[in-house]
């Protein structure tokens, strides 16, 4: 059984998806150490924000949990 031009079309679509990436490329001009530092800082900020919400009494889980109705 033949697939016609489906393979070629899939390749074109895949190439369009990979060439259209903006800021989320691996080649961001940073060394691995700089990237680790940047990511660690972002995680610390995220954790601090979540801890601040928990201290304020807000629901920080976001929603897909079970209802605790009694």
C-alpha positions as CSV (number, residue, x, y, z in Angstrom):
1,X,0.0,0.0,0.0
2,X,1.4,3.4,-0.9
3,X,1.1,6.6,1.1
4,X,1.3,9.1,-1.7
5,X,2.7,12.4,-0.7
6,X,1.8,12.1,3.0
7,X,5.4,11.6,4.1
8,X,6.5,14.7,2.2
9,X,3.7,16.7,3.7
10,X,4.5,15.5,7.2
11,X,8.1,16.4,6.7
12,X,7.1,19.9,5.6
13,X,4.8,20.4,8.5
14,X,7.4,19.1,11.0
15,X,10.0,21.5,9.5
16,X,7.5,24.4,9.8
17,X,6.9,23.6,13.4
18,X,10.6,23.4,14.3
19,X,11.6,26.5,12.4
20,X,8.7,28.6,13.9
21,X,10.1,28.3,17.5
22,X,10.8,31.7,19.0
23,X,12.3,32.1,22.5
24,X,12.1,28.4,23.4
25,X,15.1,27.3,21.4
26,X,18.0,25.5,23.1
27,X,20.4,27.9,21.5
28,X,19.8,30.9,23.7
29,X,23.4,32.0,23.9
30,X,23.9,30.7,27.5
31,X,26.3,28.2,28.9
32,X,24.9,25.3,30.7
33,X,25.9,26.8,34.0
34,X,24.2,30.1,33.2
35,X,21.1,28.2,32.2
36,X,21.1,26.3,35.5
37,X,21.4,29.5,37.4
38,X,18.5,31.1,35.4
39,X,16.3,28.1,35.9
40,X,17.1,27.9,39.6
41,X,16.2,31.5,40.1
42,X,12.9,31.0,38.3
43,X,12.1,28.0,40.5
44,X,12.9,29.9,43.6
45,X,10.6,32.8,42.6
46,X,7.8,30.3,41.8
47,X,8.2,28.6,45.2
48,X,8.2,31.9,47.0
49,X,5.1,33.0,45.2
50,X,3.3,29.7,46.0
51,X,4.4,30.0,49.7
52,X,3.1,33.6,49.8
53,X,-0.3,32.4,48.4
54,X,-0.4,29.6,51.0
55,X,0.4,32.0,53.8
56,X,-2.4,34.3,52.6
57,X,-4.8,31.4,52.8
58,X,-5.4,31.1,49.1
59,X,-5.9,27.9,47.2
60,X,-2.7,27.4,45.3
61,X,-3.3,23.9,43.7
62,X,-5.2,25.3,40.8
63,X,-8.2,23.0,40.5
64,X,-7.9,19.5,39.3
65,X,-8.0,18.0,42.8
66,X,-10.9,16.1,44.4
67,X,-13.7,18.0,46.1
68,X,-13.5,17.8,49.9
69,X,-17.2,18.1,50.5
70,X,-18.6,16.3,53.5
